[in-house]
Amino acid sequence: METIKLLKVKAFYSRLQSIKYIWEKNCFIALLMLFGFFLSVTIGCNKSKAKENKNVIKKSDSIKKKKAISIDTNEYNKRMQVLYNSGAWLKLDVKTPYPLPGAVLPFKRVIAFYGNLYSRRMGILGQLPKYEMLKKLEEEVKQWQIADSSTTAIPALHYIAITAQSSPGKNGKYRLRMPFKQIDTIMSWAKSINAIVFLDVQVGQSTVEEEVNSLLKYLKYPNVHLGIDPEFAMKKGEVPGTKIGTLSSEDINKAITILQAIVKENKLPPKILVVHRFTKPMVTDYKKIRLTSEVQIVMNMDGFGNKELKKSSYNIAISKEPVQFTGVKLFYKNDTQGKNRLYAPHELLKFTPKPIYIQYQ
């Protein structure tokens, strides 16, 4: 009888133990589930905060970028006033837009050597051996830096990439495109002295648009700029060299449009467009030349002769119709006939506007 009671007590105790085990197990599972819930909430909150922080960082970066997309307009205005003498530039018929960041002008003065590697007669670039030429260029840059310490002088190689010809050639356009390997050589030489490059175009009986487009490969580089020479633009079918040619504002605007597109598509700093001129008829309708933030225009007086003649040409063809920036070409040979001497930097700095682009031929 006692044995039966003992067995029943043991069975009851065993059931209690089972119930206790199940209860404890379920509580443990419940605790695990509760812990997992709080963990997921915590991770979710952290991710949300991280995302918020990331957005804050992105917003902060975008603010920094927005600050970086503008130039120092006060500095720009001050420098333009210096070039034009006491703010006269503000009275220009065509107002100048502010350039994109990375603009060379008016923050730096360009000192360029001009020429072609096929001809010793076309300029100092091609007349002297490489190292002698580069050394001479660096010396000229130093002289300009001494003359105007407020503006950094930088070297440039201005290469005639398309030359006008006295014969029609196979294309019948009285112009000859230089092989790209020569332009590559100029690019290499420029790199060795941290110089910028200008590719000059003499269209002959071709068009500005056609010839500039042939140089797109190089104009996409941030350190390569453009020059166009109206003297050799023969609109009425004349032979280059027999008459002084001409380009209209429409022709020049086509070059500007091409350069502007290159700058926008490739996110480049502004391009410089040098337009040669020593007589007024060489450029017509100058007031219609389109000014943009992507292209900086230099009207370059490239006539030769004694100092009086050069200053007169500058006053007539450049000072009265400056467009935006101005330049002067100095001829080592043609400007020094007889007792004549080259203009010194301090003398040219007395011109109005002060030239910001100096070219030596």
Secondary structure as the mmCIF struct_conf table of DSSP 4:
data_model
#
loop_
_struct_conf.conf_type_id
_struct_conf.id
_struct_conf.beg_label_comp_id
_struct_conf.beg_label_asym_id
_struct_conf.beg_label_seq_id
_struct_conf.end_label_comp_id
_struct_conf.end_label_asym_id
_struct_conf.end_label_seq_id
HELX_RH_AL_P HELX_RH_AL_P1 GLU A 2 ALA A 68
TURN_TY1_P TURN_TY1_P1 ILE A 69 ILE A 69
BEND BEND1 SER A 70 SER A 70
HELX_RH_AL_P HELX_RH_AL_P2 THR A 73 TYR A 84
BEND BEND2 ASN A 85 ASN A 85
TURN_TY1_P TURN_TY1_P2 SER A 86 GLY A 87
HELX_RH_3T_P HELX_RH_3T_P1 ALA A 88 LYS A 91
BEND BEND3 ASP A 93 VAL A 94
HELX_LH_PP_P HELX_LH_PP_P1 LYS A 95 LEU A 100
TURN_TY1_P TURN_TY1_P3 PRO A 101 GLY A 102
TURN_TY1_P TURN_TY1_P4 LEU A 105 PHE A 107
STRN STRN1 LYS A 108 GLY A 115
STRN STRN2 ASN A 116 ASN A 116
TURN_TY1_P TURN_TY1_P5 LEU A 117 TYR A 118
STRN STRN3 SER A 119 SER A 119
BEND BEND4 ARG A 120 MET A 122
HELX_RH_AL_P HELX_RH_AL_P3 ILE A 124 GLN A 127
STRN STRN4 LEU A 128 LEU A 128
HELX_RH_AL_P HELX_RH_AL_P4 LYS A 130 ALA A 147
TURN_TY1_P TURN_TY1_P6 SER A 149 SER A 150
BEND BEND5 THR A 151 THR A 151
STRN STRN5 THR A 152 ALA A 164
BEND BEND6 SER A 166 SER A 167
TURN_TY1_P TURN_TY1_P7 GLY A 169 GLY A 172
BEND BEND7 LYS A 173 TYR A 174
STRN STRN6 ARG A 175 ARG A 177
HELX_LH_PP_P HELX_LH_PP_P2 MET A 178 PRO A 179
HELX_RH_AL_P HELX_RH_AL_P5 PHE A 180 SER A 192
TURN_TY1_P TURN_TY1_P8 ILE A 193 ASN A 194
STRN STRN7 ILE A 196 VAL A 201
STRN STRN8 GLY A 204 GLY A 204
TURN_TY1_P TURN_TY1_P9 GLN A 205 GLN A 205
BEND BEND8 SER A 206 SER A 206
HELX_RH_AL_P HELX_RH_AL_P6 VAL A 208 ASN A 213
TURN_TY1_P TURN_TY1_P10 SER A 214 LEU A 215
HELX_RH_AL_P HELX_RH_AL_P7 LEU A 216 LEU A 219
TURN_TY1_P TURN_TY1_P11 LYS A 220 LYS A 220
BEND BEND9 TYR A 221 TYR A 221
TURN_TY1_P TURN_TY1_P12 PRO A 222 ASN A 223
STRN STRN9 VAL A 224 ILE A 228
HELX_RH_3T_P HELX_RH_3T_P2 PRO A 230 PHE A 232
STRN STRN10 ALA A 233 ALA A 233
TURN_TY1_P TURN_TY1_P13 LYS A 235 LYS A 236
BEND BEND10 GLY A 237 GLY A 237
HELX_LH_PP_P HELX_LH_PP_P3 GLU A 238 VAL A 239
TURN_TY1_P TURN_TY1_P14 PRO A 240 GLY A 241
BEND BEND11 THR A 242 LYS A 243
STRN STRN11 LEU A 247 SER A 248
HELX_RH_AL_P HELX_RH_AL_P8 SER A 249 ASN A 266
TURN_TY1_P TURN_TY1_P15 LYS A 267 LYS A 267
HELX_LH_PP_P HELX_LH_PP_P4 LEU A 268 PRO A 270
STRN STRN12 LYS A 271 ARG A 277
BEND BEND12 PHE A 278 THR A 279
HELX_RH_3T_P HELX_RH_3T_P3 LYS A 280 MET A 282
STRN STRN13 VAL A 283 THR A 284
HELX_RH_3T_P HELX_RH_3T_P4 TYR A 286 LYS A 288
HELX_LH_PP_P HELX_LH_PP_P5 ILE A 289 LEU A 291
BEND BEND13 SER A 293 GLU A 294
STRN STRN14 VAL A 295 MET A 301
BEND BEND14 GLY A 305 GLY A 305
HELX_RH_AL_P HELX_RH_AL_P9 LYS A 307 SER A 313
HELX_RH_PI_P HELX_RH_PI_P1 TYR A 314 SER A 319
TURN_TY1_P TURN_TY1_P16 LYS A 320 LYS A 320
BEND BEND15 GLU A 321 GLU A 321
BEND BEND16 GLN A 324 GLN A 324
STRN STRN15 PHE A 325 LEU A 330
TURN_TY1_P TURN_TY1_P17 TYR A 332 LYS A 333
HELX_RH_3T_P HELX_RH_3T_P5 ASN A 334 THR A 336
BEND BEND17 GLN A 337 GLN A 337
TURN_TY1_P TURN_TY1_P18 GLY A 338 LYS A 339
HELX_LH_PP_P HELX_LH_PP_P6 LEU A 342 ALA A 344
HELX_RH_AL_P HELX_RH_AL_P10 PRO A 345 LEU A 348
TURN_TY1_P TURN_TY1_P19 LEU A 349 LYS A 350
BEND BEND18 PHE A 351 PRO A 353
HELX_LH_PP_P HELX_LH_PP_P7 LYS A 354 PRO A 355
BEND BEND19 ILE A 356 ILE A 356
STRN STRN16 TYR A 357 TYR A 360
#
